[in-house]
Amino acid sequence: MKRNNKLVLEFIYHTQLINMEFKEAYENYKNYAGSLVEPDYDVHVDDSKESKIRVMTEEEFEWQLLNDSKFRNKWANGCVKELTLEQRANMYFLKHPDWAMSIDDVFFDGHGIPRRTIVR
């Protein structure tokens, strides 16, 4: 099968651009959170293991983007994508291929299937 090089390059560019949006969002967050003199529990983590207030790691930042709408609205910078019911169903059926049921958000919410993803 012959590849369309233009489409491949456009895909690579789009993927890099979206990944840059996440990295830029995280950098903006780190710069802001790191500049605060007083702790702000909307942007800092109370790390009991280290006994200190600190800036979120990239993984913690990603979790907040996916699970906290107020945080996402402030920091996402276009890097979060809502998943369709079909996409959520595909994720579920990868875990449970022999199940059949109706598809709705309430069911997937109860089974830990996310509503959104970080676009990379």
Summary of the structure (lengths in Angstrom):
residues: 120
radius of gyration: 18.3
end to end distance: 26.5
largest distance: 58.9
contacts: 266
relative contact order: 0.13
helix: 54%
strand: 12%
